[in-house]
Amino acid sequence: GFAAELGVARPESVEAMARCYCAAIRSRQPVGPYFLGGHSFGGQVAFEMAQQLLSAGQEVALLALLDAGPPDRDPHDRPQVLDEATALSEMAAILGFMSGRTMDLDPAPLRMLSSDQRMARFRQTMEAAGLLPRNTDHGYIRGWLAVFLSNYRSAYHPRPAHRIRPVYFAAAEQPAAVREKRIQGWLRFTEL
């Protein structure tokens, strides 16, 4: 990710990521206005960057959220420890949610399998549902799993001090129910 390009270890929290990215941006452009955007999990990072820049007295002219899920309402809404089987189950649910379907991949039977067998079962299930392309490489799934786990551990619970009105972009293919749920989630923290 971007942190690796900056030559730093991946920060452990959204707030720390935002600080790192703000410092990088301000090293190139010390004064706003700033035009920020974030896709998926990056939307939460961009939202926090906007908060930090505004706190520093800077202008944020645009905050674009692209298919970005909202932060959790409460830090206790999700378990703190996530094993590989549960993470794959969560990833399946997310892929289903994004396509307007319910995907139930029970983690209990996955726990009985080796890691390679879990990857194969996840891939077969997602390919059969048409949610992953045929013959998806296990390395791709492992990479996605690593990012998912890292983002999951970086759960963000903003306490925005500054009002900012982001622009929310959703893919045309995104089911209306998914879009509405995400918008309602963001409305807990900001105006859209």
Buried (B, 14 or more C-beta within 10 A) or exposed (E): EEBEEEEEEBBEEBBBBBBBBBEBBBEEEEEBEBEBBBBBBBBBBBBBBBBBBBEEEBEBEBBBBBBBBBBBEEEEEEEEEBEBBBBBBBBBBBBBBBBEEEBEBEBEEBEEBEEEEBBBBBBEBBBEBEBBEEEBEBEEBBEBBEBBBBBBEBBBBBEBEEEBEBEBBBEEEBBEEBBEEBBEBBEEBBEE
